[in-house]
Amino acid sequence: MYIPQDNYMLLSIINMKLRDSYSSLDSLCDSEDISKEEIITKLKSIGYNYNKELNQFI
């Protein structure tokens, strides 16, 4: 998966994939072969954290 440089675009893509295709951040990262830590770090830098119960970054 291509990881956009714009963190807000990344937020939109990740939340869409979590909503439409994946039951957890772990399954998304495993399936798309991307670094969970990188996603968390990038989205935390703009004030978003992963909520496991809602399965989205809020």
C-alpha positions as CSV (number, residue, x, y, z in Angstrom):
1,M,0.0,0.0,0.0
2,Y,1.2,3.5,-0.9
3,I,1.5,5.7,2.2
4,P,0.6,9.3,1.4
5,Q,3.0,12.0,2.7
6,D,0.0,14.1,3.7
7,N,-1.1,12.8,7.1
8,Y,-4.7,13.9,6.7
9,M,-5.0,12.0,3.4
10,L,-3.5,9.0,5.3
11,L,-6.1,9.4,8.0
12,S,-8.9,9.3,5.5
13,I,-7.5,6.3,3.7
14,I,-6.8,4.3,6.8
15,N,-10.2,5.0,8.4
16,M,-12.0,4.1,5.1
17,K,-10.1,0.8,4.9
18,L,-10.8,0.0,8.6
19,R,-14.5,0.8,8.1
20,D,-14.9,-1.1,4.8
21,S,-12.5,-3.9,4.8
22,Y,-10.7,-4.7,8.0
23,S,-11.7,-5.7,11.5
24,S,-8.6,-4.2,13.2
25,L,-5.5,-2.1,12.6
26,D,-3.4,-5.2,12.9
27,S,-5.2,-7.1,10.2
28,L,-5.0,-4.0,7.9
29,C,-1.2,-3.6,8.5
30,D,-0.6,-7.4,8.0
31,S,-2.7,-7.6,4.8
32,E,-1.3,-4.4,3.3
33,D,2.3,-5.0,4.5
34,I,2.6,-1.7,6.2
35,S,4.2,-0.7,9.5
36,K,1.6,-0.3,12.3
37,E,4.1,1.8,14.2
38,E,4.6,4.2,11.3
39,I,0.8,4.7,10.8
40,I,0.3,5.3,14.6
41,T,3.2,7.7,14.7
42,K,2.1,9.7,11.6
43,L,-1.5,10.0,12.8
44,K,-0.6,10.8,16.4
45,S,1.4,13.7,15.0
46,I,-1.9,15.3,13.9
47,G,-3.7,14.4,17.1
48,Y,-5.4,11.1,16.2
49,N,-5.2,7.9,18.1
50,Y,-6.5,4.4,17.3
51,N,-9.6,3.4,19.1
52,K,-9.8,-0.4,19.1
53,E,-13.5,-0.5,20.1
54,L,-14.5,1.8,17.3
55,N,-11.8,0.4,14.9
56,Q,-10.9,3.9,13.7
57,F,-8.6,6.8,14.4
58,I,-10.3,9.5,16.4
